[in-house]
């Protein structure tokens, strides 16, 4: 290399170093941004996206200090305008589960004991009626369910799993939790079928049985509660296999994940590259088995890899522990379109539940700093702390993914009398006990406006293995769509989004050259639909286009049976 070439190289390297030194390290494009959007008229204890709209259904336990002075325990909030519309329901719905019918109708299953003017809700089966602004009763569960996990199956049915407390469920004299879960068929909505789990499953889960459930690409169901789990056949309740535990991981000894020690969980995206045969389950945070109101929460995440073999059996790895930037209990994990996970809300100390004697909160030291988890990064560099918020969201808070790819944040009960370090700033609830302020959090990628693909034309439905083309525009003329994903609508409560799911679609053709530019100047990407109902249970999804790791606004689409 001659002296002139060496000089040019050195100048270039210095320029790169200087550019790195001057690159922004703060601001929304790096840390994300919180934005207030309005007040809800009921607390966002439960939060469910309403397909084909920008709205979210809010459900709460009755409060006495609603901003509008009324006493509705359900309503819709528009995530764009902030407008809130009250909804009528006769039932007490706190701690219910929620899911979706194949036609996109929101279903609400189970609830709470009678509260205020609302009647017994633990056996309730309701659907959202947008025309009449009501939640309509369509049947009854056979047992009462409180803290209920609802899971939509590939055949369109929904399971309801929880403890079944007296007086609406049988009391077991042997002290073992009620082993029954129910299977609801929306085509025959008046009643349910009942199935029984193994007694040793329930005895191993400890405390409340309020599981993290995920439908695997085989149709089997991953069921995890606290420190123990199984893969089961949800149509029979029969065990397929016992999942590994983390009892041999020293730093995880005593780690609990279910109510009242609530961590949060998510299934990472199902990818084309593995032909949808590799599944990864994440659990973030929780509390120690000895935890109480001022015990520091768990600062670990756990990751489990499951490989589906050609004969339909499983090769299950071991749980892998990783340290998070801060401890968190009562947080929510939200899947983002690029496969990263946003961990937000919750506290650094305590556990879920109503106030201890004297009215003090059981959750303390709100964790106001959201975290981004990148599953594709190298171990040790997967976590990034984002912009710190100001509104504590503790018990009964929730988060959901909007069509714009932002997170709607709502709720918070026991929002008074909690402990906070004196040197930490925060914005206390103006109404004390309950938190009605609603925010959006935009992750950093939303501010990469040059690389956000905007859908211009897309079919409103897709069948299994169907081929369809999507027209889009993108500001950067040199960029193109590199992935297309379906995301099931959010359905979040008590730290668990019961319905979120990402399915990547196979790209068959994309706009690598001018031959793929439409007559109106739009560009196109052609994809193949998901392979079957086990990978993508039929029903409503949001479809997102991505350029690299930046996503654009979504459109609602239905996965339909061929």
C-alpha positions as CSV (number, residue, x, y, z in Angstrom):
1,X,0.0,0.0,0.0
2,X,1.4,3.4,-1.0
3,X,1.7,6.4,1.3
4,X,-1.2,8.2,-0.4
5,X,-3.5,5.1,0.0
6,X,-2.5,4.7,3.6
7,X,-3.2,8.4,4.3
8,X,-6.7,8.1,2.7
9,X,-7.4,5.0,4.8
10,X,-6.4,6.7,8.0
11,X,-8.5,9.7,7.2
12,X,-11.5,7.4,6.6
13,X,-11.0,5.6,9.8
14,X,-10.7,8.8,11.8
15,X,-13.9,10.0,10.1
16,X,-15.7,6.8,11.2
17,X,-14.5,7.2,14.8
18,X,-15.6,10.9,14.8
19,X,-19.0,9.9,13.4
20,X,-19.4,7.3,16.1
21,X,-18.5,9.8,18.7
22,X,-21.1,12.3,17.4
23,X,-23.9,9.8,16.7
24,X,-26.9,10.6,18.9
25,X,-27.2,8.6,22.1
26,X,-30.4,10.1,23.3
27,X,-33.8,11.1,21.8
28,X,-36.8,9.1,20.6
29,X,-34.9,7.5,17.7
30,X,-32.6,5.9,20.2
31,X,-34.7,5.5,23.4
32,X,-38.3,5.6,22.2
33,X,-40.9,8.1,23.5
34,X,-44.0,8.2,25.8
35,X,-47.0,10.2,24.6
36,X,-50.3,10.8,26.5
37,X,-53.4,10.1,24.5
38,X,-56.3,10.6,27.1
39,X,-58.2,9.3,30.0
40,X,-60.1,6.0,30.2
41,X,-63.4,5.9,32.1
42,X,-62.4,2.6,33.6
43,X,-59.1,1.1,34.7
44,X,-57.3,-0.9,32.1
45,X,-57.1,-4.0,34.2
46,X,-57.9,-6.1,31.1
47,X,-57.0,-4.8,27.6
48,X,-58.0,-6.5,24.3
49,X,-57.5,-5.1,20.8
50,X,-60.7,-4.9,18.7
51,X,-60.0,-6.3,15.2
52,X,-60.7,-4.1,12.2
53,X,-60.5,-1.0,14.3
54,X,-57.9,1.1,16.2
55,X,-59.8,0.5,19.4
56,X,-59.1,-1.5,22.6
57,X,-61.6,-2.9,25.0
58,X,-61.0,-1.9,28.6
59,X,-62.3,-4.0,31.5
60,X,-61.9,-3.4,35.2
61,X,-63.2,-4.0,38.7
62,X,-65.7,-1.4,39.7
63,X,-64.2,1.9,41.0
64,X,-65.9,4.9,42.5
65,X,-63.9,7.7,41.0
66,X,-64.3,7.4,37.3
67,X,-63.3,10.5,35.3
68,X,-66.8,10.7,33.8
69,X,-68.5,10.2,37.2
70,X,-70.2,7.1,36.0
71,X,-69.8,3.4,37.0
72,X,-69.3,1.4,33.8
73,X,-66.8,-1.4,34.2
74,X,-66.0,-1.7,30.4
75,X,-65.4,0.6,27.5
76,X,-63.6,1.2,24.2
77,X,-60.7,3.6,23.7
78,X,-59.6,4.7,20.3
79,X,-55.8,4.5,20.3
80,X,-55.5,7.3,17.7
81,X,-58.0,9.8,19.0
82,X,-58.1,8.9,22.7
83,X,-61.9,8.9,22.6
84,X,-63.5,6.6,25.2
85,X,-67.0,4.9,24.8
86,X,-68.6,3.2,27.8
87,X,-70.1,-0.4,27.3
88,X,-72.8,-2.1,29.3
89,X,-72.3,-5.5,31.0
90,X,-74.2,-7.1,33.9
91,X,-71.2,-9.2,35.1
92,X,-68.3,-8.6,37.4
93,X,-65.3,-9.0,35.1
94,X,-62.2,-8.4,37.0
95,X,-59.7,-11.2,36.4
96,X,-61.5,-12.6,33.4
97,X,-59.8,-14.1,30.4
98,X,-60.3,-12.9,26.8
99,X,-59.7,-14.2,23.3
100,X,-61.2,-14.0,19.8
101,X,-63.6,-15.9,17.5
102,X,-62.5,-16.7,14.0
103,X,-64.7,-13.9,12.7
104,X,-62.8,-11.4,14.9
105,X,-65.4,-11.0,17.6
106,X,-63.8,-10.4,21.1
107,X,-64.8,-13.1,23.6
108,X,-64.7,-12.6,27.4
109,X,-64.6,-15.7,29.6
110,X,-65.0,-15.9,33.4
111,X,-64.6,-13.0,35.8
112,X,-65.0,-12.2,39.5
113,X,-67.4,-12.5,42.4
114,X,-70.2,-10.0,42.7
115,X,-68.9,-6.4,43.1
116,X,-70.9,-3.2,43.5
117,X,-73.9,-3.5,41.1
118,X,-72.3,-6.2,39.0
119,X,-73.4,-9.8,39.5
120,X,-71.4,-13.0,39.8
121,X,-69.1,-13.2,36.8
122,X,-66.9,-16.3,37.3
123,X,-69.1,-18.5,35.1
124,X,-69.7,-15.8,32.5
125,X,-69.3,-16.3,28.7
126,X,-69.7,-13.0,26.8
127,X,-69.0,-11.5,23.4
128,X,-68.4,-7.9,22.4
129,X,-71.3,-6.4,20.4
130,X,-70.1,-3.2,18.8
131,X,-73.5,-2.2,17.3
132,X,-75.4,-2.2,20.6
133,X,-72.4,-1.2,22.7
134,X,-72.9,-4.1,25.0
135,X,-71.2,-7.3,26.2
136,X,-73.7,-10.0,25.4
137,X,-74.0,-13.2,27.5
138,X,-73.9,-16.3,25.3
139,X,-73.7,-19.2,27.8
140,X,-72.2,-20.3,31.0
141,X,-69.1,-22.1,32.2
142,X,-69.6,-25.2,34.4
143,X,-67.2,-24.0,37.0
144,X,-66.3,-20.6,38.3
145,X,-63.0,-19.3,37.1
146,X,-61.1,-16.4,38.6
147,X,-57.7,-15.4,37.3
148,X,-58.5,-17.3,34.1
149,X,-56.1,-18.0,31.2
150,X,-58.0,-18.2,27.9
151,X,-56.3,-19.8,24.9
152,X,-57.6,-20.0,21.3
153,X,-57.0,-23.4,19.7
154,X,-56.4,-24.2,16.0
155,X,-60.0,-25.6,15.7
156,X,-61.5,-22.3,16.9
157,X,-62.3,-23.5,20.4
158,X,-61.0,-21.8,23.5
159,X,-59.7,-23.3,26.7
160,X,-60.3,-21.7,30.1
161,X,-57.8,-22.6,32.8
162,X,-57.6,-21.4,36.4
163,X,-58.2,-22.3,40.0
164,X,-61.9,-22.8,40.6
165,X,-62.5,-21.3,44.0
166,X,-65.6,-21.7,46.3
167,X,-68.4,-21.0,46.2
168,X,-68.7,-21.6,42.5
169,X,-66.3,-24.5,42.2
170,X,-65.9,-27.7,44.2
171,X,-63.7,-27.6,47.3
172,X,-61.1,-30.4,47.3
173,X,-60.8,-32.1,50.7
174,X,-57.2,-33.3,49.9
175,X,-56.0,-29.7,49.5
176,X,-55.1,-30.1,45.8
177,X,-56.4,-27.5,43.4
178,X,-59.4,-28.2,41.2
179,X,-57.9,-30.1,38.3
180,X,-60.6,-29.2,35.7
181,X,-60.3,-26.9,32.8
182,X,-63.0,-26.1,30.3
183,X,-63.2,-26.2,26.5
184,X,-65.6,-23.7,24.9
185,X,-66.9,-24.1,21.3
186,X,-68.2,-20.8,20.0
187,X,-70.3,-22.8,17.5
188,X,-72.1,-24.3,20.5
189,X,-71.8,-21.4,22.9
190,X,-74.3,-22.3,25.6
191,X,-72.0,-24.6,27.6
192,X,-68.6,-26.3,27.7
193,X,-66.7,-29.6,27.9
194,X,-64.6,-30.3,31.0
195,X,-61.2,-32.0,31.0
196,X,-59.0,-33.0,33.8
197,X,-55.2,-32.3,34.3
198,X,-53.0,-34.6,36.3
199,X,-53.2,-34.0,40.1
200,X,-49.4,-34.0,40.2
201,X,-49.4,-31.1,37.7
202,X,-51.4,-28.9,40.0
203,X,-49.6,-30.0,43.1
204,X,-46.3,-29.0,41.4
205,X,-47.4,-25.6,40.2
206,X,-47.8,-24.2,43.8
207,X,-49.9,-21.2,44.8
208,X,-52.4,-20.1,42.2
209,X,-52.8,-22.0,39.0
210,X,-52.8,-19.2,36.5
211,X,-50.7,-20.6,33.6
212,X,-48.7,-19.2,30.7
213,X,-50.2,-21.1,27.7
214,X,-48.9,-21.2,24.1
215,X,-50.2,-23.3,21.2
216,X,-47.3,-25.0,19.5
217,X,-47.1,-25.6,15.7
218,X,-48.2,-29.2,16.4
219,X,-51.5,-28.2,18.0
220,X,-50.3,-29.2,21.4
221,X,-50.3,-26.7,24.2
222,X,-47.3,-25.5,26.3
223,X,-48.6,-25.0,29.8
224,X,-46.4,-23.4,32.5
225,X,-47.2,-22.3,36.1
226,X,-44.6,-21.0,38.5
227,X,-41.7,-23.5,38.3
228,X,-43.4,-26.4,36.5
229,X,-44.9,-27.2,33.2
230,X,-46.1,-29.7,30.6
231,X,-46.9,-30.0,27.0
232,X,-50.5,-31.4,26.8
233,X,-53.1,-32.2,24.2
234,X,-55.6,-29.4,24.9
235,X,-58.5,-31.5,23.4
236,X,-58.0,-34.3,25.9
237,X,-56.0,-32.9,28.8
238,X,-53.5,-35.7,28.4
239,X,-49.8,-35.1,29.1
240,X,-47.5,-35.3,26.1
241,X,-44.3,-34.6,28.1
242,X,-43.0,-32.9,31.3
243,X,-41.0,-29.7,30.6
244,X,-37.6,-29.2,32.1
245,X,-37.5,-27.1,35.3
246,X,-34.9,-24.6,36.4
247,X,-34.2,-26.2,39.8
248,X,-30.6,-27.0,38.7
249,X,-29.9,-23.3,37.8
250,X,-28.4,-21.8,41.0
251,X,-29.4,-18.2,40.4
252,X,-33.0,-19.2,39.6
253,X,-33.5,-21.1,42.8
254,X,-36.8,-20.0,44.4
255,X,-37.9,-18.0,41.2
256,X,-41.7,-18.0,40.9
257,X,-43.6,-16.6,37.9
258,X,-47.3,-16.9,38.5
259,X,-49.7,-14.8,40.6
260,X,-48.9,-13.3,43.1
261,X,-45.2,-13.6,42.1
262,X,-46.1,-12.6,38.5
263,X,-43.4,-12.6,35.8
264,X,-44.4,-12.2,32.2
265,X,-44.0,-14.6,29.2
266,X,-44.0,-14.6,25.4
267,X,-43.4,-17.1,22.6
268,X,-40.8,-15.7,20.1
269,X,-41.8,-15.5,16.4
270,X,-42.4,-18.7,14.4
271,X,-40.0,-18.4,11.5
272,X,-39.9,-19.6,7.9
273,X,-36.2,-20.6,8.0
274,X,-37.0,-23.4,10.4
275,X,-40.2,-24.4,8.6
276,X,-42.0,-23.3,11.8
277,X,-40.4,-26.2,13.7
278,X,-38.4,-24.2,16.2
279,X,-40.2,-22.7,19.2
280,X,-38.6,-20.4,21.9
281,X,-40.5,-19.5,25.1
282,X,-39.4,-16.5,27.2
283,X,-40.2,-15.8,30.8
284,X,-39.2,-12.4,32.2
285,X,-38.9,-11.5,35.9
286,X,-41.2,-12.6,38.7
287,X,-40.7,-12.9,42.5
288,X,-38.9,-15.2,44.8
289,X,-40.9,-17.8,46.7
290,X,-40.2,-16.0,50.0
291,X,-41.1,-12.6,48.5
292,X,-43.2,-10.0,50.3
293,X,-44.0,-6.3,49.8
294,X,-40.4,-5.0,49.9
295,X,-38.5,-8.0,48.6
296,X,-36.5,-7.1,45.4
297,X,-38.1,-8.8,42.4
298,X,-36.4,-11.4,40.1
299,X,-33.9,-9.8,37.7
300,X,-33.6,-12.9,35.4
301,X,-35.2,-14.0,32.1
302,X,-35.5,-17.6,31.2
303,X,-35.4,-18.9,27.6
304,X,-36.3,-22.4,26.5
305,X,-35.9,-23.9,23.0
306,X,-38.2,-26.6,21.7
307,X,-37.5,-28.4,18.4
308,X,-40.3,-30.2,16.6
309,X,-39.0,-33.4,15.0
310,X,-40.3,-34.8,11.7
311,X,-42.4,-37.4,13.6
312,X,-44.1,-34.7,15.6
313,X,-42.2,-35.4,18.8
314,X,-40.1,-32.8,20.6
315,X,-36.5,-32.2,21.4
316,X,-36.6,-29.9,24.4
317,X,-33.5,-28.0,25.6
318,X,-32.7,-26.6,29.0
319,X,-33.8,-23.3,30.4
320,X,-31.1,-20.6,29.9
321,X,-30.9,-17.8,32.4
322,X,-29.9,-14.3,31.6
323,X,-29.7,-11.2,33.8
324,X,-32.0,-8.3,33.0
325,X,-31.0,-4.7,33.5
326,X,-33.3,-4.3,36.5
327,X,-35.6,-6.5,38.6
328,X,-39.3,-6.6,37.5
329,X,-42.5,-8.1,38.8
330,X,-46.0,-7.4,37.4
331,X,-44.5,-6.2,34.1
332,X,-45.8,-7.0,30.6
333,X,-43.9,-8.4,27.6
334,X,-45.1,-7.2,24.2
335,X,-43.9,-8.8,21.0
336,X,-42.8,-6.2,18.4
337,X,-43.0,-6.8,14.7
338,X,-39.3,-7.3,14.3
339,X,-39.3,-10.1,16.9
340,X,-37.9,-8.0,19.7
341,X,-39.7,-8.0,23.0
342,X,-40.7,-4.8,24.9
343,X,-40.8,-5.4,28.7
344,X,-42.7,-2.6,30.3
345,X,-44.8,-1.6,33.4
346,X,-44.5,-3.3,36.8
347,X,-42.3,-2.8,39.9
348,X,-38.9,-3.6,41.3
349,X,-40.3,-4.9,44.7
350,X,-43.3,-6.7,46.1
351,X,-45.9,-8.9,44.6
352,X,-49.4,-8.7,43.1
353,X,-52.6,-8.5,45.1
354,X,-54.7,-6.1,47.1
355,X,-53.3,-3.8,49.7
356,X,-51.8,-5.1,53.0
357,X,-53.2,-4.0,56.3
358,X,-53.5,-0.3,56.5
359,X,-54.0,0.2,52.7
360,X,-50.3,0.2,51.6
361,X,-49.6,-1.4,48.2
362,X,-48.1,-4.8,47.9
363,X,-46.1,-3.6,44.9
364,X,-43.4,-1.0,45.6
365,X,-40.7,1.0,43.7
366,X,-42.3,1.2,40.3
367,X,-40.0,0.2,37.4
368,X,-40.4,3.1,35.0
369,X,-37.7,2.1,32.6
370,X,-38.8,-0.1,29.7
371,X,-36.4,-2.7,28.3
372,X,-36.0,-4.0,24.8
373,X,-34.9,-7.7,24.4
374,X,-33.3,-8.7,21.1
375,X,-33.4,-12.5,20.8
376,X,-31.0,-12.3,17.8
377,X,-28.2,-10.5,19.6
378,X,-25.3,-12.2,21.3
379,X,-25.8,-13.3,24.9
380,X,-24.8,-10.4,27.1
381,X,-25.9,-7.8,24.7
382,X,-29.6,-8.6,24.2
383,X,-31.0,-6.0,26.6
384,X,-31.3,-2.3,26.0
385,X,-32.8,0.2,28.4
386,X,-35.2,2.7,26.8
387,X,-36.6,6.1,27.8
388,X,-37.8,6.3,31.3
389,X,-41.5,6.9,31.8
390,X,-43.2,8.9,34.6
391,X,-46.5,7.1,35.3
392,X,-46.2,4.1,37.7
393,X,-48.3,1.1,36.4
394,X,-48.4,-1.5,39.1
395,X,-51.2,-4.0,39.9
396,X,-53.9,-4.2,37.1
397,X,-51.9,-2.5,34.4
398,X,-51.7,-3.7,30.8
399,X,-50.2,-3.1,27.4
400,X,-51.1,-3.8,23.8
401,X,-49.7,-3.5,20.3
402,X,-51.4,-0.9,18.0
403,X,-51.8,-0.9,14.2
404,X,-49.0,1.7,14.1
405,X,-46.7,-0.6,15.9
406,X,-46.6,1.3,19.1
407,X,-47.6,0.1,22.6
408,X,-50.8,1.4,24.3
409,X,-50.2,1.5,28.1
410,X,-53.1,1.6,30.5
411,X,-54.2,0.9,34.0
412,X,-52.8,0.7,37.5
413,X,-54.6,-0.1,40.8
414,X,-53.4,0.6,44.3
415,X,-51.8,3.7,42.7
416,X,-51.4,5.4,46.1
417,X,-49.3,4.7,49.2
418,X,-46.6,2.7,47.5
419,X,-43.0,3.2,48.3
420,X,-40.6,5.0,45.9
421,X,-37.0,6.1,46.4
422,X,-36.8,9.8,47.4
423,X,-34.4,10.6,44.6
424,X,-36.6,9.2,41.8
425,X,-39.1,11.4,40.1
426,X,-42.5,10.2,39.0
427,X,-46.0,11.4,38.3
428,X,-48.5,10.2,40.9
429,X,-52.1,9.3,39.9
430,X,-54.3,12.4,40.2
431,X,-57.1,10.2,41.5
432,X,-55.0,8.3,44.0
433,X,-56.2,4.7,44.1
434,X,-56.7,4.1,40.4
435,X,-54.8,5.3,37.3
436,X,-56.9,6.4,34.3
437,X,-54.2,8.1,32.2
438,X,-53.4,6.3,29.0
439,X,-50.2,6.6,27.0
440,X,-48.6,5.3,23.9
441,X,-44.9,4.2,23.9
442,X,-43.2,4.4,20.5
443,X,-40.1,2.1,20.3
444,X,-37.0,3.6,18.6
445,X,-37.7,1.9,15.3
446,X,-41.0,3.8,14.8
447,X,-38.8,7.0,14.3
448,X,-36.8,5.4,11.4
449,X,-39.3,7.1,9.1
450,X,-37.2,6.6,5.9
451,X,-37.5,2.8,6.2
452,X,-41.1,2.4,7.3
453,X,-43.0,0.5,4.6
454,X,-46.6,1.7,4.2
455,X,-49.2,-0.7,2.9
456,X,-51.1,0.7,-0.1
457,X,-53.1,-2.4,-1.1
458,X,-53.4,-5.8,0.6
459,X,-56.1,-8.5,0.5
460,X,-58.3,-8.6,3.7
461,X,-57.9,-12.4,4.0
462,X,-55.4,-15.2,3.3
463,X,-55.8,-18.9,3.3
464,X,-53.3,-21.6,4.2
465,X,-50.4,-21.6,1.6
466,X,-52.3,-19.0,-0.5
467,X,-50.2,-16.6,-2.5
468,X,-50.9,-12.9,-2.3
469,X,-49.2,-9.7,-3.3
470,X,-49.0,-6.5,-1.2
471,X,-48.4,-3.1,-2.7
472,X,-46.5,-0.6,-0.6
473,X,-44.4,2.5,-0.6
474,X,-41.2,3.3,1.3
475,X,-39.6,6.7,1.5
476,X,-36.0,5.4,1.0
477,X,-36.0,4.4,-2.7
478,X,-33.0,2.1,-2.1
479,X,-34.8,0.1,0.7
480,X,-37.2,-2.8,0.2
481,X,-39.3,-5.1,2.3
482,X,-37.3,-7.9,3.8
483,X,-39.9,-9.6,5.9
484,X,-43.7,-9.9,6.3
485,X,-45.3,-11.0,9.6
486,X,-48.7,-11.7,11.0
487,X,-49.3,-10.7,14.6
488,X,-52.4,-11.8,16.5
489,X,-54.2,-9.1,18.4
490,X,-53.2,-8.3,22.0
491,X,-55.2,-9.6,24.9
492,X,-53.3,-8.6,28.0
493,X,-54.1,-8.8,31.7
494,X,-52.2,-9.6,34.9
495,X,-48.8,-9.6,33.2
496,X,-49.7,-12.1,30.4
497,X,-50.8,-11.3,26.9
498,X,-52.8,-14.4,26.3
499,X,-53.2,-14.1,22.5
500,X,-50.1,-12.4,21.0
501,X,-48.4,-14.5,18.4
502,X,-46.0,-13.7,15.5
503,X,-46.0,-15.8,12.3
504,X,-43.5,-14.9,9.6
505,X,-44.7,-15.4,6.0
506,X,-42.5,-16.8,3.2
507,X,-41.5,-14.2,0.7
508,X,-41.8,-15.5,-2.8
509,X,-41.0,-12.4,-4.8
510,X,-40.0,-8.9,-3.9
511,X,-39.2,-5.6,-5.5
512,X,-35.5,-6.1,-6.3
513,X,-35.9,-4.3,-9.6
514,X,-38.3,-2.0,-11.6
515,X,-40.3,-5.0,-12.9
516,X,-42.1,-5.1,-9.5
517,X,-43.2,-1.5,-9.5
518,X,-47.0,-1.1,-9.9
519,X,-48.9,1.1,-12.3
520,X,-49.3,3.8,-9.6
521,X,-45.6,3.7,-8.6
522,X,-46.2,1.3,-5.7
523,X,-43.8,-1.5,-5.0
524,X,-44.9,-5.1,-4.4
525,X,-44.0,-8.1,-2.3
526,X,-45.5,-11.5,-2.8
527,X,-45.9,-13.9,0.1
528,X,-47.2,-17.4,0.8
529,X,-49.8,-17.8,3.6
530,X,-49.1,-19.8,6.7
531,X,-48.9,-23.6,6.3
532,X,-51.8,-24.7,8.6
533,X,-54.0,-23.9,11.5
534,X,-51.5,-25.1,14.1
535,X,-49.0,-22.5,13.0
536,X,-51.6,-19.7,12.6
537,X,-55.0,-20.5,14.2
538,X,-57.6,-18.9,11.8
539,X,-58.9,-15.5,12.8
540,X,-57.8,-11.9,13.0
541,X,-54.2,-10.7,12.6
542,X,-52.3,-7.5,11.9
543,X,-50.0,-7.8,8.9
544,X,-46.8,-5.8,9.2
545,X,-44.1,-5.1,6.5
546,X,-40.5,-4.7,7.6
547,X,-37.4,-3.2,6.0
548,X,-34.6,-4.6,8.0
549,X,-35.7,-4.3,11.6
550,X,-38.0,-1.3,11.0
551,X,-41.7,-1.9,10.6
552,X,-44.5,0.3,9.0
553,X,-48.1,0.7,10.0
554,X,-50.2,-2.5,9.8
555,X,-53.5,-3.6,8.3
556,X,-56.0,-6.0,9.7
557,X,-56.2,-9.3,7.8
558,X,-58.0,-12.6,8.5
559,X,-56.4,-16.0,8.2
560,X,-59.2,-18.3,6.8
561,X,-59.6,-21.9,6.3
562,X,-59.3,-22.9,2.6
